[in-house]
Amino acid sequence: TINENFYWTNVDCSQYTILPTPHLLHNLVFVQQADCSQYNLPMCPRNFEPVCGSDGTNYSNECMLCFQNMERKSNILIRSKGEC
């Protein structure tokens, strides 16, 4: 909910990590860990439900982001649903 001062209250942010953007340190981005446990990697479905990775790359779906993390031993997070 939003209170009279236009601040969010009673918001559960435990699923998010806060990272500074690469260009402006005062501009924060909330990112979310991909749920890779639901996929049978390295196989991914071909559905197009794009996500924007914390690396600024568009992934065709969450599974493809998980696959990238597995292949490169990285920890790219979901910056937002949809294209960057």
C-alpha positions as CSV (number, residue, x, y, z in Angstrom):
1,T,0.0,0.0,0.0
2,I,1.0,3.6,-0.5
3,N,0.7,6.0,2.5
4,E,-0.1,9.7,2.4
5,N,3.5,10.6,1.8
6,F,3.6,8.3,-1.3
7,Y,5.9,5.8,0.3
8,W,5.4,2.1,0.0
9,T,4.5,0.4,3.3
10,N,4.1,-3.3,4.2
11,V,6.0,-4.4,1.1
12,D,7.9,-7.7,1.3
13,C,11.2,-7.1,-0.5
14,S,13.0,-10.2,0.8
15,Q,13.0,-11.8,-2.7
16,Y,14.9,-8.9,-4.2
17,T,18.5,-7.8,-4.2
18,I,19.3,-4.1,-4.6
19,L,22.1,-3.3,-7.1
20,P,23.4,0.1,-8.2
21,T,23.0,0.8,-11.9
22,P,26.2,0.9,-13.8
23,H,25.9,4.5,-14.7
24,L,24.3,6.3,-11.7
25,L,25.1,5.0,-8.3
26,H,22.2,6.9,-6.7
27,N,19.7,5.2,-9.1
28,L,18.9,1.8,-7.7
29,V,17.5,-1.2,-9.5
30,F,15.6,-4.1,-7.8
31,V,16.5,-7.5,-9.2
32,Q,15.1,-10.9,-8.5
33,Q,16.8,-14.3,-8.5
34,A,15.6,-16.6,-11.3
35,D,13.9,-19.8,-10.1
36,C,16.1,-22.2,-12.0
37,S,15.0,-25.3,-10.0
38,Q,11.8,-25.5,-12.1
39,Y,13.8,-26.2,-15.3
40,N,15.4,-29.4,-16.7
41,L,18.7,-27.7,-17.8
42,P,20.2,-27.7,-20.3
43,M,16.9,-28.1,-22.0
44,C,14.6,-25.0,-22.1
45,P,11.1,-24.5,-23.4
46,R,10.9,-22.4,-26.6
47,N,8.2,-20.0,-25.2
48,F,8.8,-16.3,-25.7
49,E,8.4,-14.6,-22.3
50,P,11.4,-12.3,-22.3
51,V,13.2,-11.2,-19.2
52,C,15.9,-8.5,-18.9
53,G,19.0,-9.7,-17.1
54,S,21.0,-7.7,-14.6
55,D,23.8,-7.7,-17.3
56,G,21.5,-5.7,-19.6
57,T,20.9,-8.6,-21.9
58,N,17.5,-9.7,-23.2
59,Y,16.8,-13.4,-22.6
60,S,13.9,-15.1,-24.5
61,N,12.7,-16.6,-21.2
62,E,13.7,-17.2,-17.6
63,C,15.1,-20.7,-18.4
64,M,17.5,-19.2,-21.0
65,L,18.8,-16.9,-18.3
66,C,19.3,-19.9,-16.1
67,F,21.1,-21.7,-18.9
68,Q,23.4,-18.8,-19.3
69,N,24.2,-18.8,-15.6
70,M,24.9,-22.6,-15.7
71,E,27.1,-22.3,-18.9
72,R,29.2,-19.3,-17.7
73,K,29.1,-20.1,-14.0
74,S,27.6,-16.6,-13.4
75,N,24.8,-15.2,-11.3
76,I,22.8,-13.0,-13.7
77,L,19.6,-11.9,-12.0
78,I,16.2,-10.8,-13.4
79,R,16.1,-7.0,-13.7
80,S,12.6,-7.0,-15.1
81,K,10.0,-9.1,-16.9
82,G,9.9,-8.1,-20.6
83,E,12.6,-6.8,-22.8
84,C,15.3,-4.4,-21.4
